[in-house]
Each structure stands twice: as C-alpha cells, then as structure tokens.
Amino acid sequence: MTAPEPTQRTVPCPTCRRPAVFAPSNRWRPFCGQRCREIDFGAWAAEDYRVAADAPPDDDPRQPAPRGD
C-alpha cells in the first residue's frame, strides 16, 4: 500500500485571482505566472500601492526653513 499523493496547496493569484500553486515548484509564487508577477511589480514601481498618511505640520523642525531670495 502506498501513501496517497499530498495535494498541492493553491492560493488565489493576487493579480488575476486564478488558482496558483503555492509550492517551490512554482517559481512565480504566489502569482500564477510571470505576467501577473510583472503586473504587480509595475504597480509597485508606479506607486499604485500607498499607505495613507497625514501631511506633516508646516512647522515641522525636520523640514528646511524656506529661503528668502
């Protein structure tokens, strides 16, 4: 009697939501392929993914003083 084959874990691709194998055999994981990985990388490079933050106050001591030319 042989042990049953373990099923490969799949996760939804972050770009296209198709199932992607989450195993070392998938060199693009967690993406389904190179295209989806590059789409995601392009979004990062274009700064499409941002964390909202409040603007610093005008009197922030870390900001250089305006020059009066």
Backbone bond lengths (Angstrom), bond angles and torsions (degrees), N, CA, C in turn:
res aa  C-N    CA-C-N  psi(-1)  N-CA   C-N-CA  omega(-1)  CA-C   N-CA-C  phi
1 M - - - 1.454 - - 1.531 108.12 -
2 T 1.317 117.31 130.41 1.458 121.76 179.45 1.521 109.56 -102.97
3 A 1.301 113.89 153.78 1.468 119.24 179.08 1.526 108.89 -72.35
4 P 1.319 117.66 143.36 1.467 119.35 178.75 1.521 110.56 -66.00
5 E 1.320 115.92 148.64 1.469 121.87 177.22 1.524 109.31 -64.73
6 P 1.327 118.32 129.71 1.472 118.77 176.28 1.529 109.04 -69.56
7 T 1.297 115.90 138.20 1.461 119.18 178.30 1.514 109.02 -75.97
8 Q 1.305 114.91 143.06 1.456 119.04 179.66 1.520 109.00 -78.57
9 R 1.308 114.30 138.42 1.458 120.30 179.45 1.526 108.54 -74.22
10 T 1.307 116.90 133.23 1.460 120.97 175.48 1.517 109.04 -118.90
11 V 1.305 114.53 147.81 1.468 122.21 176.97 1.519 107.35 -131.18
12 P 1.309 118.40 155.47 1.468 118.94 176.64 1.535 110.07 -71.24
13 C 1.313 115.52 134.38 1.463 120.89 177.26 1.532 108.17 -61.19
14 P 1.335 118.55 131.30 1.462 120.13 -178.70 1.531 113.79 -61.83
15 T 1.324 118.14 -21.56 1.458 120.85 -177.29 1.525 112.35 -93.40
16 C 1.353 116.96 -54.10 1.467 120.00 -173.24 1.520 113.70 -107.24
17 R 1.316 117.55 -7.51 1.467 124.95 178.14 1.527 113.96 70.43
18 R 1.341 119.64 7.07 1.464 121.52 174.22 1.525 108.51 -73.89
19 P 1.339 118.14 155.71 1.469 119.87 178.39 1.529 110.88 -63.75
20 A 1.323 115.62 135.43 1.453 122.21 177.47 1.522 108.29 -128.18
21 V 1.321 115.93 134.99 1.468 120.63 179.62 1.519 108.21 -70.02
22 F 1.321 116.21 126.71 1.464 121.46 178.74 1.518 107.94 -102.59
23 A 1.329 114.35 79.71 1.462 121.68 -178.23 1.521 108.30 -151.97
24 P 1.331 117.81 160.34 1.466 119.91 178.71 1.528 113.81 -57.43
25 S 1.323 117.33 -21.35 1.464 119.67 178.64 1.535 112.33 -69.48
26 N 1.328 117.99 -19.73 1.468 121.95 177.72 1.524 107.81 -97.02
27 R 1.313 116.22 100.76 1.467 119.48 -176.18 1.525 112.96 -69.28
28 W 1.314 118.91 -11.65 1.466 122.00 -179.17 1.525 112.02 -102.36
29 R 1.316 118.94 5.75 1.465 120.52 -173.63 1.512 112.04 -55.06
30 P 1.278 121.66 143.59 1.453 128.74 6.97 1.530 113.44 -84.31
31 F 1.323 117.29 7.81 1.459 121.09 -179.34 1.520 110.33 -84.67
32 C 1.338 116.50 161.80 1.458 120.09 -179.44 1.520 111.33 -80.97
33 G 1.321 117.87 -21.08 1.460 120.15 -179.47 1.521 111.87 -169.56
34 Q 1.320 114.35 -179.26 1.465 120.61 -176.99 1.528 111.66 -63.00
35 R 1.328 117.52 -39.86 1.465 120.76 -177.45 1.530 111.20 -59.43
36 C 1.327 116.72 -48.22 1.467 119.75 -179.65 1.522 111.01 -65.42
37 R 1.321 117.15 -36.60 1.469 120.53 178.06 1.527 110.24 -63.40
38 E 1.329 117.11 -43.05 1.457 120.23 -179.08 1.529 112.40 -70.73
39 I 1.325 117.46 -32.47 1.469 120.46 175.05 1.521 109.42 -62.23
40 D 1.334 117.01 -44.98 1.459 121.45 179.11 1.522 111.15 -64.56
41 F 1.325 116.94 -42.85 1.470 120.69 178.66 1.535 110.54 -61.82
42 G 1.328 117.02 -40.98 1.463 120.62 177.51 1.516 112.15 -62.34
43 A 1.328 116.49 -37.08 1.468 119.80 177.95 1.527 110.68 -65.19
44 W 1.339 116.70 -39.46 1.468 119.33 176.21 1.528 110.57 -65.03
45 A 1.336 116.71 -43.53 1.466 120.63 -178.30 1.522 111.42 -64.67
46 A 1.322 116.95 -32.76 1.467 121.43 179.02 1.529 112.03 -84.38
47 E 1.326 116.44 3.16 1.464 123.33 -179.44 1.526 112.23 60.20
48 D 1.346 116.62 35.91 1.462 120.43 175.36 1.519 111.61 -72.47
49 Y 1.327 117.11 -24.75 1.460 121.76 177.70 1.523 107.12 -98.75
50 R 1.318 116.43 113.66 1.469 120.81 -179.48 1.514 109.62 -136.57
51 V 1.303 114.64 154.58 1.456 121.57 174.85 1.524 106.90 -103.18
52 A 1.310 115.92 125.55 1.467 120.05 -179.88 1.528 109.67 -67.16
53 A 1.304 115.57 138.86 1.467 120.89 178.82 1.528 108.70 -147.03
54 D 1.319 114.65 153.41 1.460 119.56 176.34 1.523 108.95 -75.14
55 A 1.322 115.62 147.09 1.462 120.17 176.51 1.524 109.05 -69.91
56 P 1.328 117.89 142.69 1.465 119.46 178.80 1.532 110.12 -67.02
57 P 1.325 117.85 151.60 1.468 119.91 178.51 1.533 110.48 -64.65
58 D 1.328 115.72 157.00 1.470 120.87 -177.85 1.526 112.55 -63.53
59 D 1.314 117.80 -27.84 1.458 120.33 -177.53 1.529 111.93 -95.64
60 D 1.310 117.26 30.52 1.457 122.02 179.30 1.535 109.05 -65.62
61 P 1.333 118.44 119.75 1.465 120.41 -177.15 1.528 112.99 -66.30
62 R 1.303 117.58 -15.28 1.477 119.59 179.17 1.523 111.95 -80.21
63 Q 1.299 117.48 -13.82 1.472 121.49 179.17 1.512 109.41 -87.72
64 P 1.336 118.35 138.86 1.463 119.88 177.55 1.526 111.40 -66.79
65 A 1.311 115.79 147.37 1.469 120.96 179.53 1.528 109.01 -70.01
66 P 1.342 117.51 141.47 1.455 119.44 179.27 1.538 110.39 -65.20
67 R 1.306 113.71 141.81 1.472 118.60 179.56 1.527 109.11 -86.37
68 G 1.292 116.79 138.68 1.477 121.78 179.98 1.528 110.68 -98.73
69 D 1.319 117.17 71.77 1.478 119.88 -179.24 1.487 111.51 -76.22
